[in-house]
Amino acid sequence: MHSPSLTPSDNSKVKFRTSHYNTFGLNFGLLSDGGTCPGATQGAGGCLDVRTGKKRETCYMAKVVQIYKAVGTILDNNTKLIKDKPKEEITQVLINTFQNFVDRNEKKYWFYRITYSGDIVSREFAEALVEACTRFPEVKFWLYTRSFTKQYPYADILVKAPNLAVYLSLDPVNKLEGLEVYNRLKDKFNNIGLAHLSEPVNIDNVKFVPCPETYGKISNTAKRGACAACRLCFTYNDKIKLRAIKFKLH
């Protein structure tokens, strides 16, 4: 065990085998509320929107942490290792975390989702993540982020890690700003894509592929998650760009 390191999770959707532990989470929500999501959206259709007839925010983590109290403790502890820390310290935590993962898994299982909960909380975190990911070039990393606004322009940093698939997470609130960032970067980097929460509206010239898990086409099983069967979100190379994916709103 390399220490200090983040506590990983065995996520039902992203795992490639039982007890894979190929993701980690941070506190979700606005920075002012103790979260790590500076680009979280609160308007109609946003990730922190409380829809009509609902009691919780749209973000699926609101339900998770309410039901599974132990998850909140893990997210708190992970957040303390990342939030408001200098780049060098974050980098070492991430390197330790990824080294633990590589040590515990065969190469065929080297797929890792960044932040199943939370987001890119700071420039220091973004720069540290790029450095740590490039230390493990044979691992395929992927993430979804709303940290691409003018105030938090971290997507420009994240795409510099060639083995990190960077999805700009769009919704009706932030789609115009996200599309502007995407159009500026897409011809330079094949590892940037679009993800949309709910059915995309008025987004021209972009074909969104339904996430087969959220649309009920591929199920998670005890032995592997839907991402292991699909792999769309991290399939790209020098000639193939990332796809645009839409996620069904539950």
Wavefront OBJ file of the C-alpha trace (Angstrom):
o trace
v 0.000 0.000 0.000
v 1.424 3.329 -1.107
v 0.477 6.080 1.321
v -1.080 8.588 1.363
v -3.590 7.521 -1.263
v -7.264 7.871 -2.058
v -9.718 5.186 -0.992
v -11.012 3.591 -4.214
v -14.500 2.234 -4.861
v -15.814 -0.888 -6.565
v -18.474 0.815 -8.675
v -21.181 -1.411 -10.125
v -21.168 0.373 -13.500
v -17.465 0.898 -14.213
v -15.903 -2.274 -12.806
v -14.387 -4.843 -15.180
v -14.358 -7.655 -12.627
v -15.489 -8.301 -9.080
v -13.641 -6.198 -6.498
v -12.062 -4.079 -9.215
v -11.920 -0.787 -7.263
v -11.182 1.220 -10.398
v -12.577 4.613 -9.432
v -12.563 7.116 -6.604
v -14.970 9.786 -5.462
v -14.868 13.196 -3.832
v -17.601 15.233 -2.170
v -20.154 16.414 -4.723
v -21.748 19.863 -4.785
v -20.644 23.465 -4.771
v -17.368 24.531 -3.185
v -19.254 26.682 -0.691
v -21.108 23.587 0.512
v -17.965 21.518 0.969
v -18.125 19.939 -2.470
v -15.603 19.731 -5.291
v -17.815 20.748 -8.220
v -17.069 24.399 -9.094
v -18.993 24.080 -12.358
v -22.101 22.475 -10.841
v -25.289 23.849 -12.434
v -28.334 24.885 -10.420
v -30.770 26.107 -13.051
v -33.545 24.088 -14.680
v -32.051 20.855 -15.988
v -28.789 21.336 -14.101
v -27.061 18.721 -11.995
v -28.118 20.384 -8.724
v -31.620 21.214 -9.907
v -34.471 19.817 -7.796
v -36.998 18.742 -10.372
v -40.735 19.118 -9.930
v -42.065 16.398 -7.655
v -38.584 15.452 -6.416
v -36.947 16.038 -3.037
v -33.290 15.593 -4.004
v -31.006 17.228 -6.516
v -30.683 15.633 -9.957
v -27.134 14.477 -9.176
v -27.323 10.756 -8.468
v -24.854 11.135 -5.614
v -27.458 12.981 -3.539
v -29.352 9.701 -3.269
v -26.259 7.554 -2.804
v -24.857 9.437 0.181
v -28.263 9.633 1.812
v -28.768 5.882 1.630
v -25.187 4.702 2.187
v -23.725 6.700 5.059
v -20.321 5.006 4.825
v -19.877 6.364 1.306
v -20.035 9.909 2.626
v -17.214 9.190 5.061
v -14.986 7.883 2.253
v -15.765 10.915 0.084
v -14.944 13.245 2.983
v -11.596 11.574 3.606
v -10.660 11.618 -0.078
v -11.648 15.257 -0.412
v -9.352 16.241 2.454
v -6.396 14.828 0.488
v -7.212 16.886 -2.628
v -9.103 20.080 -1.872
v -7.004 23.171 -1.119
v -3.769 21.182 -1.380
v -0.690 22.174 -3.435
v -0.107 20.512 -6.791
v 2.924 18.510 -5.643
v 1.016 16.986 -2.748
v -1.998 16.098 -4.896
v 0.255 14.591 -7.559
v 1.866 12.226 -5.080
v -1.516 11.163 -3.688
v -2.740 10.368 -7.209
v 0.444 8.521 -8.170
v 0.137 6.404 -5.028
v -3.520 5.734 -5.787
v -2.868 4.638 -9.366
v 0.169 2.569 -8.383
v -1.970 0.675 -5.876
v -4.480 0.009 -8.646
v -1.852 -1.235 -11.110
v -0.237 -3.448 -8.475
v -3.552 -5.148 -7.720
v -4.780 -5.743 -11.273
v -3.683 -7.554 -14.391
v -2.980 -5.335 -17.376
v -6.231 -6.370 -19.078
v -8.091 -4.614 -16.255
v -6.217 -1.303 -16.455
v -9.265 0.938 -16.919
v -9.904 3.692 -14.398
v -12.672 6.254 -14.050
v -11.762 9.521 -12.362
v -14.260 10.977 -9.841
v -17.452 8.924 -9.945
v -18.468 11.563 -7.393
v -17.242 15.160 -7.351
v -15.254 16.956 -10.017
v -12.020 18.756 -10.860
v -11.957 21.136 -7.947
v -8.918 23.277 -8.790
v -6.197 24.074 -11.305
v -3.753 22.294 -8.999
v -5.860 19.128 -9.140
v -6.135 19.318 -12.937
v -2.383 19.730 -13.381
v -1.635 17.001 -10.856
v -4.050 14.631 -12.603
v -2.354 15.170 -15.970
v 1.042 14.459 -14.459
v -0.154 11.367 -12.589
v -2.051 9.889 -15.553
v 0.929 10.284 -17.874
v 3.026 8.321 -15.368
v 0.816 5.314 -16.217
v 0.529 5.455 -20.030
v -0.913 1.937 -20.350
v -3.881 2.696 -18.104
v -6.987 4.078 -19.819
v -8.499 6.831 -17.676
v -11.771 8.644 -18.278
v -13.799 11.385 -16.594
v -16.827 13.637 -16.980
v -16.437 17.249 -15.902
v -18.294 20.541 -15.667
v -15.071 22.342 -14.773
v -14.750 24.011 -18.160
v -16.211 27.459 -17.503
v -14.342 30.743 -17.930
v -13.904 30.859 -14.156
v -12.761 27.241 -13.956
v -11.130 26.501 -17.365
v -9.632 23.136 -16.486
v -10.585 21.186 -19.616
v -7.728 22.876 -21.479
v -5.351 21.353 -18.945
v -6.919 17.900 -18.717
v -6.733 17.112 -22.452
v -2.938 17.247 -22.238
v -2.929 13.728 -20.754
v -3.165 11.547 -23.889
v -4.477 8.515 -21.983
v -7.274 10.470 -20.269
v -10.650 10.681 -22.018
v -12.167 14.035 -21.086
v -15.926 14.435 -21.389
v -17.495 17.871 -21.044
v -20.675 17.199 -19.097
v -23.430 19.318 -20.629
v -26.968 20.126 -19.537
v -29.469 22.851 -20.549
v -27.716 25.345 -18.246
v -24.105 25.081 -19.435
v -24.381 23.633 -22.949
v -23.478 26.802 -24.851
v -20.320 27.375 -22.840
v -19.421 23.685 -23.098
v -19.937 23.617 -26.858
v -17.702 26.645 -27.243
v -14.903 24.879 -25.354
v -15.437 21.647 -27.276
v -15.376 23.342 -30.688
v -12.154 25.102 -29.757
v -10.378 21.898 -28.674
v -11.847 19.104 -30.796
v -9.571 19.578 -33.810
v -6.447 19.500 -31.642
v -7.312 16.629 -29.313
v -9.062 13.334 -30.012
v -9.513 12.649 -26.298
v -12.217 15.266 -25.733
v -15.904 14.420 -26.067
v -19.363 15.543 -25.060
v -21.707 14.006 -22.524
v -25.242 15.308 -22.052
v -27.471 14.853 -19.036
v -30.946 14.158 -20.499
v -32.009 14.394 -24.147
v -29.941 17.074 -25.972
v -31.979 19.955 -27.427
v -30.795 22.484 -30.027
v -27.301 21.086 -30.361
v -26.636 21.102 -34.089
v -24.274 18.817 -35.999
v -23.572 16.539 -33.024
v -24.847 12.965 -32.985
v -25.288 11.740 -29.436
v -25.130 8.003 -28.770
v -27.335 6.741 -25.913
v -25.456 5.370 -22.918
v -26.548 1.705 -23.143
v -26.628 1.318 -19.362
v -28.873 4.269 -18.545
v -31.096 3.471 -21.542
v -31.491 -0.152 -20.453
v -29.567 -1.850 -23.266
v -26.696 -3.245 -21.161
v -27.074 -4.245 -17.526
v -24.523 -4.335 -14.772
v -23.821 -7.819 -13.474
v -22.118 -9.190 -10.379
v -18.975 -9.872 -12.437
v -18.704 -6.718 -14.564
v -20.248 -3.315 -15.094
v -21.873 -2.018 -18.242
v -18.845 0.149 -19.035
v -16.719 -2.978 -19.448
v -19.109 -4.257 -22.099
v -19.629 -0.903 -23.855
v -16.270 0.940 -23.718
v -17.471 3.848 -25.869
v -16.441 6.496 -23.363
v -12.765 5.611 -23.587
v -12.392 4.369 -27.163
v -10.278 6.757 -29.227
v -6.885 6.923 -30.908
v -4.944 9.060 -33.375
v -7.630 8.568 -36.021
v -10.795 8.085 -33.937
v -12.310 10.819 -31.792
v -14.371 10.301 -28.659
v -18.110 9.971 -29.261
v -20.818 12.219 -27.878
v -22.855 10.330 -25.281
v -26.274 11.116 -23.817
v -27.279 9.827 -20.409
v -30.934 9.162 -19.611
v -32.214 11.215 -16.703
v -33.705 8.944 -14.022
l 1 2 3 4 5 6 7 8 9 10 11 12 13 14 15 16 17 18 19 20 21 22 23 24 25 26 27 28 29 30 31 32 33 34 35 36 37 38 39 40 41 42 43 44 45 46 47 48 49 50 51 52 53 54 55 56 57 58 59 60 61 62 63 64 65 66 67 68 69 70 71 72 73 74 75 76 77 78 79 80 81 82 83 84 85 86 87 88 89 90 91 92 93 94 95 96 97 98 99 100 101 102 103 104 105 106 107 108 109 110 111 112 113 114 115 116 117 118 119 120 121 122 123 124 125 126 127 128 129 130 131 132 133 134 135 136 137 138 139 140 141 142 143 144 145 146 147 148 149 150 151 152 153 154 155 156 157 158 159 160 161 162 163 164 165 166 167 168 169 170 171 172 173 174 175 176 177 178 179 180 181 182 183 184 185 186 187 188 189 190 191 192 193 194 195 196 197 198 199 200 201 202 203 204 205 206 207 208 209 210 211 212 213 214 215 216 217 218 219 220 221 222 223 224 225 226 227 228 229 230 231 232 233 234 235 236 237 238 239 240 241 242 243 244 245 246 247 248 249 250
